């Protein structure tokens, strides 16, 4: 029997950011697999700890929706955390000939 817990989802998306539960994107890189965000944040005592492999919902600059990212690395400093989050590229629309908005529009409003 395995004692490893299943990956959790932590919601920092639209409407979820508040005093004591917040994050900031310090930088990002475009990768062949999507976008890699470098994020720092705070959690309230008693909230679930963010672990490697978990999912985190954030709102990237220029995007009004929450986007789910996978935690590649995380470090904790008391109630603060630093993480590297990987976000896959936006899904292509199913309409023939339609193209998704460029990633630059998602990152640079």
DSSP file (Angstrom, degrees, kcal/mol; ACC not computed):
  #  RESIDUE AA STRUCTURE BP1 BP2  ACC     N-H-->O    O-->H-N    N-H-->O    O-->H-N    TCO  KAPPA ALPHA  PHI   PSI    X-CA   Y-CA   Z-CA
    1    1 A X              0   0    0      0, 0.0     2,-0.3     0, 0.0     0, 0.0   0.000 360.0 360.0 360.0 134.5    0.0    0.0    0.0
    2    2 A X        -     0   0    0      1,-0.1     0, 0.0     2,-0.1     0, 0.0  -0.644 360.0-166.8 -88.6 140.4    1.4    3.4   -1.0
    3    3 A X        +     0   0    0     -2,-0.3     2,-0.5     2,-0.1    -1,-0.1   0.342  54.3 114.7-104.1   4.5    1.5    6.3    1.5
    4    4 A X        -     0   0    0      1,-0.1    -2,-0.1     0, 0.0     2,-0.0  -0.651  67.1-129.3 -77.2 121.6    2.2    9.0   -1.1
    5    5 A X        -     0   0    0     -2,-0.5     3,-0.1     1,-0.1    -2,-0.1  -0.328  25.3-100.4 -71.0 154.8   -0.9   11.3   -1.2
    6    6 A X        -     0   0    0      1,-0.1    -1,-0.1    -2,-0.0    48,-0.0  -0.352  51.6 -83.8 -68.2 152.7   -2.5   12.2   -4.5
    7    7 A X        -     0   0    0     46,-0.1     2,-0.2    47,-0.1    -1,-0.1  -0.330  48.9-144.4 -59.3 138.2   -1.6   15.5   -6.1
    8    8 A X        -     0   0    0     -3,-0.1    47,-2.9    43,-0.1     2,-0.5  -0.603   4.8-128.9-100.3 163.1   -3.7   18.4   -4.7
    9    9 A X  E     -a   55   0A   0     -2,-0.2     2,-0.5    45,-0.2    47,-0.2  -0.970  17.1-162.9-114.7 126.9   -5.0   21.5   -6.5
   10   10 A X  E     -a   56   0A   0     45,-2.7    47,-2.9    -2,-0.5     2,-0.8  -0.946  11.6-146.0-111.7 122.4   -4.3   24.9   -5.0
   11   11 A X  E     +a   57   0A   0     -2,-0.5    47,-0.1    45,-0.2    45,-0.1  -0.799  39.9 147.2-100.0 107.8   -6.6   27.7   -6.2
   12   12 A X        +     0   0    0     45,-2.3    47,-0.3    -2,-0.8     5,-0.2  -0.029  44.3 123.0-116.0  23.8   -5.0   31.2   -6.5
   13   13 A X  S >> S-     0   0    0      1,-0.2     3,-2.2    45,-0.2     4,-0.6   0.173  72.3 -33.1 -75.3-165.6   -7.1   32.0   -9.5
   14   14 A X  T 34 S+     0   0    0      1,-0.3    -1,-0.2    44,-0.2    52,-0.1  -0.251 132.1   8.8 -56.1 131.3   -9.5   35.0  -10.1
   15   15 A X  T 34 S+     0   0    0     -3,-0.1    -1,-0.3     2,-0.1    -2,-0.1   0.353 110.1  87.4  82.5  -6.4  -11.2   36.0   -6.9
   16   16 A X  T <4  +     0   0    0     -3,-2.2     2,-0.3    -4,-0.0    -2,-0.2   0.617  60.2  98.2 -99.9 -15.4   -9.1   33.7   -4.7
   17   17 A X     <  +     0   0    0     -4,-0.6     2,-0.3    -5,-0.2     5,-0.2  -0.593  48.4 144.5 -77.9 131.3   -6.2   36.1   -4.0
   18   18 A X  B >   -F   21   0B   0      3,-2.2     3,-2.1    -2,-0.3     2,-0.1  -0.939  56.9 -56.3-154.9 173.2   -6.5   37.9   -0.7
   19   19 A X  T 3  S+     0   0    0     -2,-0.3     3,-0.0     1,-0.3     0, 0.0  -0.365 125.9  13.4 -59.6 128.1   -4.4   39.2    2.2
   20   20 A X  T 3  S+     0   0    0     -2,-0.1     2,-0.4    23,-0.0    -1,-0.3   0.178 122.0  67.8  90.3 -17.6   -2.3   36.4    3.6
   21   21 A X  B <  S+F   18   0B   0     -3,-2.1    -3,-2.2    22,-0.1     2,-0.3  -0.784  75.7 110.8-134.0  89.0   -3.0   34.1    0.6
   22   22 A X        -     0   0    0     20,-0.5    20,-2.6    -2,-0.4     2,-0.3  -0.919  41.1-158.4-152.2 171.8   -1.3   35.6   -2.4
   23   23 A X  E     -B   41   0A   0     -2,-0.3     2,-0.3    18,-0.3    18,-0.3  -0.949   6.5-148.7-148.8 165.5    1.5   35.1   -4.9
   24   24 A X  E     -B   40   0A   0     16,-2.8    16,-2.4    -2,-0.3     2,-0.7  -0.995  19.6-128.2-140.4 141.1    3.6   37.1   -7.3
   25   25 A X  E     -B   39   0A   0     -2,-0.3    14,-0.2    14,-0.2     3,-0.1  -0.786  22.9-176.4 -87.0 115.2    5.2   36.0  -10.6
   26   26 A X  E     -     0   0A   0     12,-2.7     2,-0.3    -2,-0.7    -1,-0.2   0.838  63.4 -28.7 -84.3 -34.0    8.8   37.0  -10.4
   27   27 A X  E     -B   38   0A   0     11,-1.3    11,-2.9     2,-0.0     2,-0.3  -0.969  56.1-152.9-166.1 174.3    9.7   35.9  -13.9
   28   28 A X  E     -B   37   0A   0     -2,-0.3     2,-0.3     9,-0.2     9,-0.2  -0.986   1.7-155.4-154.7 158.5    8.8   33.5  -16.7
   29   29 A X  E     -B   36   0A   0      7,-2.3     7,-3.1    -2,-0.3     2,-0.5  -0.990  21.4-125.4-134.9 142.8   10.4   31.7  -19.7
   30   30 A X  E     -B   35   0A   0     -2,-0.3     2,-0.3     5,-0.2     5,-0.2  -0.786  35.5-177.8 -86.0 130.6    8.8   30.3  -22.8
   31   31 A X  E >   -B   34   0A   0      3,-2.8     3,-1.8    -2,-0.5    -2,-0.0  -0.789  43.1-104.6-122.0 165.9    9.7   26.6  -23.3
   32   32 A X  T 3  S+     0   0    0      1,-0.3    57,-0.1    -2,-0.3     3,-0.1   0.787 123.3  51.2 -60.4 -25.1    8.9   24.1  -26.0
   33   33 A X  T 3  S-     0   0    0      1,-0.1     2,-0.4    55,-0.1    56,-0.4   0.337 128.6 -84.4 -94.7   7.5    6.4   22.6  -23.6
   34   34 A X  E <  S-B   31   0A   0     -3,-1.8    -3,-2.8    54,-0.2     2,-0.4  -0.987  75.8 -23.8 135.1-127.2    4.6   25.9  -22.8
   35   35 A X  E     -BC  30  87A   0     52,-2.8    52,-3.3    -2,-0.4     2,-0.5  -0.982  44.1-150.7-130.5 139.6    5.6   28.5  -20.2
   36   36 A X  E     -BC  29  86A   0     -7,-3.1    -7,-2.3    -2,-0.4     2,-0.4  -0.955  16.8-162.6-111.6 120.1    7.6   28.1  -17.0
   37   37 A X  E     -BC  28  85A   0     48,-3.1    48,-3.0    -2,-0.5     2,-0.6  -0.816  12.6-149.9-103.2 140.8    6.7   30.6  -14.3
   38   38 A X  E     +BC  27  84A   0    -11,-2.9   -12,-2.7    -2,-0.4   -11,-1.3  -0.958  31.3 179.3-107.7 116.2    8.8   31.4  -11.2
   39   39 A X  E     -BC  25  83A   0     44,-2.8    44,-3.0    -2,-0.6     2,-0.4  -0.896  22.9-165.9-127.5 144.6    6.4   32.3   -8.4
   40   40 A X  E     +BC  24  82A   0    -16,-2.4   -16,-2.8    -2,-0.3     2,-0.3  -0.984  25.8 154.5-125.9 142.2    6.7   33.3   -4.8
   41   41 A X  E     -BC  23  81A   0     40,-2.8    40,-2.4    -2,-0.4     2,-0.3  -0.908  33.8-118.2-155.5-179.1    3.7   33.3   -2.4
   42   42 A X  E     - C   0  80A   0    -20,-2.6   -20,-0.5    -2,-0.3     2,-0.3  -0.933  17.5-165.2-127.5 149.4    2.2   33.0    1.0
   43   43 A X        -     0   0    0     36,-2.3     2,-0.2    -2,-0.3   -22,-0.1  -0.945  26.6-111.2-128.7 156.3   -0.2   30.5    2.7
   44   44 A X    >   -     0   0    0     -2,-0.3     3,-2.1     1,-0.1     2,-0.1  -0.587  46.1 -92.8 -79.8 147.3   -2.2   30.8    5.9
   45   45 A X  T 3  S+     0   0    0      1,-0.2    -1,-0.1    -2,-0.2     3,-0.1  -0.386 115.2  28.3 -57.7 134.9   -1.2   28.5    8.7
   46   46 A X  T 3  S+     0   0    0      1,-0.4    -1,-0.2    -2,-0.1     3,-0.1   0.179  91.4 122.1  97.1 -17.0   -3.2   25.3    8.5
   47   47 A X  S <  S-     0   0    0     -3,-2.1    -1,-0.4     1,-0.1     2,-0.1  -0.357  77.0 -82.7 -73.1 160.4   -3.7   25.4    4.7
   48   48 A X        -     0   0    0     -3,-0.1     2,-0.2     1,-0.1    -1,-0.1  -0.390  47.3-116.8 -64.5 137.5   -2.5   22.5    2.6
   49   49 A X        -     0   0    0     -2,-0.1     2,-0.4    -3,-0.1    -1,-0.1  -0.557  24.8-119.3 -76.6 137.0    1.2   22.6    1.8
   50   50 A X        -     0   0    0     -2,-0.2     2,-0.3    25,-0.1    -1,-0.1  -0.641  38.3-174.1 -77.7 130.1    2.1   22.9   -1.9
   51   51 A X    >   -     0   0    0     -2,-0.4     3,-1.9   -43,-0.1    20,-0.2  -0.824  34.7 -82.8-123.4 161.9    4.2   19.9   -3.0
   52   52 A X  T 3  S+     0   0    0     -2,-0.3    20,-0.2     1,-0.2     3,-0.1  -0.424 117.3  28.2 -60.9 135.0    6.0   18.9   -6.2
   53   53 A X  T 3  S+     0   0    0     18,-2.4    -1,-0.2     1,-0.3   -46,-0.1   0.183  93.1 123.0  95.3 -15.8    3.5   17.4   -8.7
   54   54 A X    <   -     0   0    0     -3,-1.9    17,-2.6   -47,-0.1     2,-0.4  -0.202  63.0-116.8 -69.3 168.7    0.5   19.4   -7.3
   55   55 A X  E     -aD   9  70A   0    -47,-2.9   -45,-2.7    15,-0.2     2,-0.4  -0.908  26.1-167.6-107.8 137.5   -1.6   21.6   -9.5
   56   56 A X  E     -aD  10  69A   0     13,-2.8    13,-2.8    -2,-0.4     2,-0.6  -0.995  12.1-146.2-126.9 129.2   -1.7   25.4   -8.9
   57   57 A X  E     +aD  11  68A   0    -47,-2.9   -45,-2.3    -2,-0.4     2,-0.3  -0.856  30.6 164.6 -95.6 120.6   -4.3   27.7  -10.5
   58   58 A X  E     - D   0  67A   0      9,-2.5     9,-3.6    -2,-0.6     2,-0.6  -0.797  38.7-123.6-126.6 170.1   -2.9   31.2  -11.2
   59   59 A X        -     0   0    0    -47,-0.3     7,-0.1    -2,-0.3     3,-0.1  -0.899  29.5-150.1-116.5  99.3   -3.9   34.2  -13.3
   60   60 A X    >   -     0   0    0     -2,-0.6     3,-1.6     5,-0.3     5,-0.1  -0.237  37.1 -79.5 -64.1 157.3   -1.0   35.1  -15.7
   61   61 A X  T 3  S+     0   0    0      1,-0.3    -1,-0.1    46,-0.1     3,-0.1  -0.301 118.0  18.6 -56.7 137.5   -0.6   38.8  -16.7
   62   62 A X  T 3  S+     0   0    0      1,-0.2     2,-0.4    -3,-0.1    -1,-0.3   0.581 104.1 103.7  79.5  10.3   -3.0   39.8  -19.5
   63   63 A X    <   -     0   0    0     -3,-1.6    -1,-0.2    44,-0.1     4,-0.1  -0.990  51.1-166.2-128.3 128.5   -5.3   36.8  -18.8
   64   64 A X  S    S+     0   0    0     -2,-0.4     2,-0.2    -3,-0.1   -50,-0.1   0.528  70.6  74.4 -90.5  -5.7   -8.7   37.2  -17.0
   65   65 A X  S    S-     0   0    0     -5,-0.1     2,-0.3   -52,-0.1    -5,-0.3  -0.678  87.2-107.3-103.5 159.0   -9.1   33.4  -16.5
   66   66 A X        -     0   0    0     -2,-0.2     2,-0.4    -7,-0.1    -7,-0.2  -0.672  31.4-156.0 -81.1 140.5   -7.3   31.1  -14.1
   67   67 A X  E     -D   58   0A   0     -9,-3.6    -9,-2.5    -2,-0.3     2,-0.5  -0.963  12.2-130.7-118.7 135.5   -4.7   28.7  -15.7
   68   68 A X  E     -D   57   0A   0     -2,-0.4    20,-0.4   -11,-0.2     2,-0.3  -0.730  27.7-177.2 -90.2 130.1   -3.7   25.5  -14.1
   69   69 A X  E     -D   56   0A   0    -13,-2.8   -13,-2.8    -2,-0.5     2,-0.4  -0.879  24.0-122.7-123.1 154.4    0.0   24.8  -13.8
   70   70 A X  E     -DE  55  86A   0     16,-2.6    16,-2.8    -2,-0.3     2,-0.7  -0.815  27.4-119.6 -97.6 138.8    2.0   21.8  -12.5
   71   71 A X  E     + E   0  85A   0    -17,-2.6   -18,-2.4    -2,-0.4    14,-0.2  -0.680  33.4 173.8 -79.7 114.2    4.5   22.4   -9.7
   72   72 A X  E    S+     0   0A   0     12,-3.1     2,-0.3    -2,-0.7    -1,-0.2   0.860  70.7   0.9 -87.0 -41.0    8.0   21.4  -11.0
   73   73 A X  E     - E   0  84A   0     11,-1.2    11,-2.4   -22,-0.1    -1,-0.4  -0.989  66.0-177.1-145.0 149.1    9.9   22.5   -7.9
   74   74 A X  E     - E   0  83A   0     -2,-0.3     2,-0.4     9,-0.2     9,-0.2  -0.991   6.9-171.3-149.4 143.0    8.9   24.1   -4.6
   75   75 A X  E     - E   0  82A   0      7,-2.6     7,-2.4    -2,-0.3     2,-0.4  -0.988  14.1-148.5-130.6 143.4   10.7   25.4   -1.5
   76   76 A X  E     - E   0  81A   0     -2,-0.4     2,-0.3     5,-0.2     5,-0.2  -0.907  16.0-179.0-116.3 141.0    9.1   26.5    1.8
   77   77 A X  E >   - E   0  80A   0      3,-3.0     3,-1.7    -2,-0.4     2,-0.5  -0.728  67.5 -70.8-133.1  81.1   10.2   29.2    4.2
   78   78 A X  T 3  S-     0   0    0     -2,-0.3    -1,-0.1     1,-0.3     0, 0.0  -0.567 119.4  -8.0  67.6-118.1    7.6   29.1    7.1
   79   79 A X  T 3  S+     0   0    0     -2,-0.5   -36,-2.3    -3,-0.1     2,-0.3   0.368 125.9  82.9 -92.2   5.7    4.4   30.5    5.6
   80   80 A X  E <   -CE  42  77A   0     -3,-1.7    -3,-3.0   -38,-0.2     2,-0.3  -0.772  57.1-172.5-107.2 154.7    6.2   31.6    2.4
   81   81 A X  E     -CE  41  76A   0    -40,-2.4   -40,-2.8    -2,-0.3     2,-0.4  -0.986  14.7-156.6-142.7 152.6    6.9   29.4   -0.7
   82   82 A X  E     +CE  40  75A   0     -7,-2.4    -7,-2.6    -2,-0.3     2,-0.3  -0.996  24.9 175.2-125.1 135.0    8.8   29.7   -4.0
   83   83 A X  E     -CE  39  74A   0    -44,-3.0   -44,-2.8    -2,-0.4     2,-0.5  -0.966  33.2-137.4-141.8 155.3    7.9   27.5   -6.9
   84   84 A X  E     -CE  38  73A   0    -11,-2.4   -12,-3.1    -2,-0.3   -11,-1.2  -0.976  31.2-165.8-108.6 119.9    8.6   26.7  -10.5
   85   85 A X  E     -CE  37  71A   0    -48,-3.0   -48,-3.1    -2,-0.5     2,-0.5  -0.907  10.1-151.8-114.0 134.1    5.3   26.2  -12.3
   86   86 A X  E     -CE  36  70A   0    -16,-2.8   -16,-2.6    -2,-0.4     2,-0.5  -0.916  10.5-170.3-105.7 124.4    4.9   24.7  -15.8
   87   87 A X  E     -C   35   0A   0    -52,-3.3   -52,-2.8    -2,-0.5   -18,-0.1  -0.962  18.7-133.9-113.8 123.2    1.9   25.7  -17.9
   88   88 A X        -     0   0    0     -2,-0.5   -54,-0.2   -20,-0.4     3,-0.1  -0.308  38.6 -87.2 -67.7 159.3    1.2   23.8  -21.1
   89   89 A X        -     0   0    0    -56,-0.4    -1,-0.1     1,-0.1     3,-0.1  -0.278  57.3 -84.2 -63.9 155.0    0.3   25.9  -24.2
   90   90 A X        -     0   0    0     11,-0.1    -1,-0.1     1,-0.1    10,-0.1  -0.271  52.3-101.2 -58.9 145.2   -3.3   26.9  -24.7
   91   91 A X        -     0   0    0     -3,-0.1     2,-0.2     1,-0.1    -1,-0.1  -0.390  37.5-112.0 -67.1 143.4   -5.4   24.2  -26.4
   92   92 A X        -     0   0    0      1,-0.1    -1,-0.1    -3,-0.1     7,-0.1  -0.543  34.6-109.1 -75.1 140.8   -6.1   24.8  -30.0
   93   93 A X        -     0   0    0     -2,-0.2     4,-0.1     1,-0.1    -1,-0.1  -0.302  18.3-129.9 -66.1 156.8   -9.7   25.6  -30.9
   94   94 A X  S    S+     0   0    0      2,-0.1     2,-0.3    -3,-0.1    -1,-0.1   0.447  72.7 110.6 -89.9  -0.6  -11.6   22.9  -32.7
   95   95 A X  S >  S-     0   0    0      1,-0.1     3,-1.7     2,-0.0     2,-0.2  -0.560  81.4-103.6 -75.3 137.7  -12.9   25.2  -35.5
   96   96 A X  T 3  S+     0   0    0      1,-0.3     3,-0.1    -2,-0.3    -1,-0.1  -0.409 103.4   5.0 -62.2 129.3  -11.4   24.5  -38.9
   97   97 A X  T 3  S+     0   0    0      1,-0.3    -1,-0.3    -2,-0.2     2,-0.2   0.342  97.1 132.7  81.7  -6.9   -8.7   27.2  -39.7
   98   98 A X    <   -     0   0    0     -3,-1.7     2,-0.4    -5,-0.1    -1,-0.3  -0.497  39.3-158.7 -79.0 147.8   -9.0   28.9  -36.3
   99   99 A X        -     0   0    0     -2,-0.2     3,-0.1    -3,-0.1     2,-0.0  -0.945  18.5-115.3-124.3 146.7   -5.8   29.7  -34.4
  100  100 A X        -     0   0    0     -2,-0.4     3,-0.1     1,-0.1    -8,-0.1  -0.354  46.4 -86.4 -72.7 161.0   -5.3   30.4  -30.7
  101  101 A X        -     0   0    0      1,-0.1   -11,-0.1     2,-0.1    -1,-0.1  -0.378  57.3 -92.8 -63.7 148.6   -4.2   33.8  -29.6
  102  102 A X    >>  -     0   0    0      1,-0.1     3,-1.1    -3,-0.1     4,-1.0  -0.299  28.1-121.7 -63.5 148.5   -0.4   34.2  -29.6
  103  103 A X  H 3> S+     0   0    0      1,-0.3     4,-2.0     2,-0.2     5,-0.2   0.800 111.0  66.5 -61.2 -29.0    1.3   33.4  -26.3
  104  104 A X  H 3> S+     0   0    0      1,-0.2     4,-3.0     2,-0.2    -1,-0.3   0.854  98.4  52.3 -62.6 -33.0    2.7   36.9  -26.3
  105  105 A X  H <4 S+     0   0    0     -3,-1.1    -1,-0.2     1,-0.2    -2,-0.2   0.835 108.3  51.4 -69.7 -31.5   -0.8   38.3  -25.9
  106  106 A X  H  < S+     0   0    0     -4,-1.0    -2,-0.2    -3,-0.2    -1,-0.2   0.876 121.7  31.2 -70.6 -37.9   -1.3   36.0  -22.9
  107  107 A X  H  < S+     0   0    0     -4,-2.0     2,-0.6     1,-0.2    -2,-0.2   0.778 123.6  43.1 -94.1 -29.7    1.9   37.2  -21.3
  108  108 A X     <        0   0    0     -4,-3.0    -1,-0.2    -5,-0.2   -46,-0.1  -0.880 360.0 360.0-120.2  98.0    2.2   40.8  -22.4
  109  109 A X              0   0    0     -2,-0.6    -1,-0.1    -3,-0.2    -4,-0.1   0.517 360.0 360.0 -65.4 360.0   -1.2   42.6  -22.3
